[in-house]
Amino acid sequence: MTPYQNPFPLGSDQHALWHLLVEVDIESFVQADWARLRSAFVPTGFTAIDAKMSFNPDDWRLSFSRVDDYGTLWLENARAMGAQVTPGALRQAFIDATRMDDIEVQGDSALLHKQLDGQIVTRSGTIIPLHWQTLYQCVRLDAEWKIAGFVGFLPLSAR
C-alpha cells in the first residue's frame, strides 16, 4: 500500500504529472537518489528561477540553467536532510506538507502549482519549516512528461 493518494483519475495527464512531481520527487529525495529524478528533466533547455521567498519578481534570480547544476544542490540537500531525519519521518513530513491540486494542461505543455506547508522535526528536535510554493513547467516529450523548468521558493500566501 502506497502512502500517496493521487487525487487525479488514473490515466489522466494530471495523474501522471502529480505522480512525477509528488511521489517520484519525494521518494527520490528521501533516498537521495538523484539519478532517478534526473531522468524526469528535459535534456536541454532547462531553467530554474529562485524567487527568494519574495512576491516581488525584481528579487527573483536565475539560479540554474543546467539540470546537473541543480542536481548537485538537490543531492546535497537530500543527504543533509537524510542525516537529520529518519527516512520514514522525512517521507511523511513531505507527504503531509505537500499539496498539488492545480495542474493545467494545454496540449503538450503543463503548469503545476505545488505548495508545501508543514514542517520536519529532526532527531534532535529541531523544526525545519516547509513553507513555500513552486510553479513547475512541464512538457511532453516522446509521450512522457518532463520538467522543463520552475520558479521555486515562492512565498506561500494565506488563502
SEMIMAR-338281 format. One record per residue (C-alpha): residue number from 0; x, y, z; residue in one letter. Coordinates in nm, 4 decimals. Layout:
<atom NUM; <X; Y; Z>; a> ...
// end
This chain:
<atom 0; <0.0000; 0.0000; 0.0000>; m> <atom 1; <0.1427; 0.3363; -0.1027>; t> <atom 2; <0.1245; 0.6286; 0.1419>; p> <atom 3; <0.0452; 0.8577; -0.1527>; y> <atom 4; <-0.3071; 0.9471; -0.2582>; q> <atom 5; <-0.3072; 1.0832; -0.6101>; n> <atom 6; <-0.6272; 1.2891; -0.6415>; p> <atom 7; <-0.6472; 1.2676; -1.0210>; f> <atom 8; <-0.8075; 0.9960; -1.2369>; p> <atom 9; <-0.5742; 0.7118; -1.3335>; l> <atom 10; <-0.4606; 0.7534; -1.6945>; g> <atom 11; <-0.5023; 1.1316; -1.6989>; s> <atom 12; <-0.2178; 1.3734; -1.7692>; d> <atom 13; <-0.2790; 1.5270; -1.4273>; q> <atom 14; <-0.2364; 1.1858; -1.2609>; h> <atom 15; <0.0962; 1.1310; -1.4396>; a> <atom 16; <0.2211; 1.4803; -1.3551>; l> <atom 17; <0.1159; 1.4523; -0.9897>; w> <atom 18; <0.2932; 1.1159; -0.9678>; h> <atom 19; <0.6118; 1.2685; -1.1115>; l> <atom 20; <0.6233; 1.5845; -0.9016>; l> <atom 21; <0.4934; 1.4445; -0.5757>; v> <atom 22; <0.5605; 1.0732; -0.5432>; e> <atom 23; <0.8748; 1.0398; -0.7561>; v> <atom 24; <1.0143; 1.3685; -0.6259>; d> <atom 25; <0.9610; 1.2798; -0.2585>; i> <atom 26; <1.0828; 0.9202; -0.2912>; e> <atom 27; <1.3935; 1.0300; -0.4810>; s> <atom 28; <1.4681; 1.2953; -0.2170>; f> <atom 29; <1.4155; 1.0565; 0.0767>; v> <atom 30; <1.6512; 0.8053; -0.0870>; q> <atom 31; <1.8941; 1.0782; -0.2042>; a> <atom 32; <1.8622; 0.9211; -0.5497>; d> <atom 33; <1.9332; 1.1990; -0.7981>; w> <atom 34; <1.9743; 0.9504; -1.0836>; a> <atom 35; <1.6077; 0.8509; -1.0503>; r> <atom 36; <1.4861; 1.2101; -1.0550>; l> <atom 37; <1.7362; 1.3261; -1.3187>; r> <atom 38; <1.5500; 1.1343; -1.5877>; s> <atom 39; <1.2404; 1.3461; -1.5156>; a> <atom 40; <1.4012; 1.6604; -1.6626>; f> <atom 41; <1.4263; 1.7777; -2.0217>; v> <atom 42; <1.7654; 1.7013; -2.1751>; p> <atom 43; <1.8171; 2.0627; -2.2892>; t> <atom 44; <1.6575; 2.3999; -2.2283>; g> <atom 45; <1.6021; 2.3677; -1.8522>; f> <atom 46; <1.5700; 2.6892; -1.6477>; t> <atom 47; <1.5183; 2.7310; -1.2721>; a> <atom 48; <1.4377; 3.0587; -1.1018>; i> <atom 49; <1.4761; 3.1189; -0.7285>; d> <atom 50; <1.2045; 3.3570; -0.6066>; a> <atom 51; <1.3992; 3.4025; -0.2822>; k> <atom 52; <1.0736; 3.3915; -0.0782>; m> <atom 53; <0.9725; 3.7252; -0.2310>; s> <atom 54; <0.6482; 3.8236; -0.4016>; f> <atom 55; <0.8463; 4.0866; -0.5957>; n> <atom 56; <0.9768; 3.9482; -0.9294>; p> <atom 57; <1.2562; 4.2079; -0.9180>; d> <atom 58; <1.4117; 3.9972; -0.6393>; d> <atom 59; <1.3980; 3.6703; -0.8325>; w> <atom 60; <1.7155; 3.5267; -0.9814>; r> <atom 61; <1.8080; 3.2721; -1.2431>; l> <atom 62; <1.9568; 3.0044; -1.0231>; s> <atom 63; <2.0216; 2.7157; -1.2618>; f> <atom 64; <2.0438; 2.6970; -1.6370>; s> <atom 65; <2.1656; 2.3357; -1.6325>; r> <atom 66; <1.9852; 2.0393; -1.4784>; v> <atom 67; <2.3049; 1.8871; -1.3426>; d> <atom 68; <2.3935; 2.2064; -1.1549>; d> <atom 69; <2.0526; 2.1916; -0.9910>; y> <atom 70; <2.1106; 1.8218; -0.9203>; g> <atom 71; <2.4297; 1.8945; -0.7288>; t> <atom 72; <2.2467; 2.1227; -0.4850>; l> <atom 73; <1.9427; 1.8934; -0.4709>; w> <atom 74; <2.1613; 1.5949; -0.3763>; l> <atom 75; <2.3493; 1.7940; -0.1107>; e> <atom 76; <2.0166; 1.8971; 0.0435>; n> <atom 77; <1.8763; 1.5432; 0.0313>; a> <atom 78; <2.1861; 1.3995; 0.2022>; r> <atom 79; <2.1931; 1.6736; 0.4668>; a> <atom 80; <1.8251; 1.6247; 0.5444>; m> <atom 81; <1.8622; 1.2467; 0.5476>; g> <atom 82; <2.1369; 1.2779; 0.8082>; a> <atom 83; <1.8955; 1.4610; 1.0411>; q> <atom 84; <1.5705; 1.2694; 0.9940>; v> <atom 85; <1.4741; 0.9045; 0.9540>; t> <atom 86; <1.3568; 0.8149; 0.6024>; p> <atom 87; <1.0053; 0.7367; 0.7249>; g> <atom 88; <0.9721; 1.0653; 0.9119>; a> <atom 89; <1.1143; 1.2617; 0.6190>; l> <atom 90; <0.8764; 1.0962; 0.3728>; r> <atom 91; <0.5740; 1.1534; 0.5954>; q> <atom 92; <0.6636; 1.5176; 0.6622>; a> <atom 93; <0.6810; 1.5893; 0.2891>; f> <atom 94; <0.3604; 1.3957; 0.2167>; i> <atom 95; <0.1774; 1.5839; 0.4907>; d> <atom 96; <0.3118; 1.9230; 0.3762>; a> <atom 97; <0.2604; 1.8800; 0.0002>; t> <atom 98; <-0.0429; 1.9924; -0.1911>; r> <atom 99; <-0.0637; 1.9933; -0.5683>; m> <atom 100; <-0.4199; 2.0062; -0.6932>; d> <atom 101; <-0.3821; 2.2807; -0.9546>; d> <atom 102; <-0.2421; 2.1267; -1.2738>; i> <atom 103; <-0.3184; 2.2993; -1.6035>; e> <atom 104; <-0.2534; 2.1019; -1.9214>; v> <atom 105; <-0.2677; 2.2518; -2.2707>; q> <atom 106; <-0.1601; 2.0062; -2.5360>; g> <atom 107; <0.1981; 1.9038; -2.4621>; d> <atom 108; <0.2599; 2.1761; -2.2017>; s> <atom 109; <0.1634; 2.1903; -1.8355>; a> <atom 110; <0.1818; 2.4328; -1.5451>; l> <atom 111; <0.1756; 2.2848; -1.1953>; l> <atom 112; <0.1292; 2.4656; -0.8648>; h> <atom 113; <0.2996; 2.2730; -0.5838>; k> <atom 114; <0.2666; 2.4036; -0.2300>; q> <atom 115; <0.4442; 2.2943; 0.0847>; l> <atom 116; <0.3007; 2.3915; 0.4199>; d> <atom 117; <0.4314; 2.1922; 0.7129>; g> <atom 118; <0.7470; 2.1058; 0.8990>; q> <atom 119; <1.0099; 1.8431; 0.9571>; i> <atom 120; <1.1138; 1.7503; 1.3098>; v> <atom 121; <1.4757; 1.6318; 1.3207>; t> <atom 122; <1.6132; 1.3625; 1.5502>; r> <atom 123; <1.7433; 1.6393; 1.7773>; s> <atom 124; <1.4008; 1.8046; 1.7931>; g> <atom 125; <1.4861; 2.0981; 1.5668>; t> <atom 126; <1.1984; 2.2180; 1.3498>; i> <atom 127; <1.2645; 2.2727; 0.9791>; i> <atom 128; <0.9769; 2.4677; 0.8223>; p> <atom 129; <0.8388; 2.3650; 0.4845>; l> <atom 130; <0.6514; 2.6748; 0.3757>; h> <atom 131; <0.6808; 2.7777; 0.0103>; w> <atom 132; <0.5444; 2.7047; -0.3327>; q> <atom 133; <0.6867; 2.6168; -0.6709>; t> <atom 134; <0.5476; 2.6670; -1.0197>; l> <atom 135; <0.6670; 2.3885; -1.2490>; y> <atom 136; <0.6648; 2.3989; -1.6265>; q> <atom 137; <0.6468; 2.0565; -1.7859>; c> <atom 138; <0.6450; 1.9379; -2.1455>; v> <atom 139; <0.5512; 1.6075; -2.3024>; r> <atom 140; <0.8436; 1.4573; -2.4940>; l> <atom 141; <0.8051; 1.1232; -2.6681>; d> <atom 142; <0.4784; 1.0560; -2.4802>; a> <atom 143; <0.6439; 1.1203; -2.1406>; e> <atom 144; <0.6118; 1.4258; -1.9149>; w> <atom 145; <0.9376; 1.6057; -1.8317>; k> <atom 146; <1.0228; 1.9028; -1.6098>; i> <atom 147; <1.1339; 2.1942; -1.8294>; a> <atom 148; <1.1796; 2.4470; -1.5511>; g> <atom 149; <1.0400; 2.6042; -1.2407>; f> <atom 150; <1.0080; 2.9124; -1.0266>; v> <atom 151; <1.0842; 2.7899; -0.6768>; g> <atom 152; <1.0861; 2.9245; -0.3247>; f> <atom 153; <0.7886; 3.1484; -0.3872>; l> <atom 154; <0.6341; 3.2644; -0.0616>; p> <atom 155; <0.3219; 3.0777; 0.0329>; l> <atom 156; <0.0391; 3.3208; 0.0926>; s> <atom 157; <-0.2536; 3.2533; 0.3194>; a> <atom 158; <-0.5711; 3.1533; 0.1387>; r> 
// end
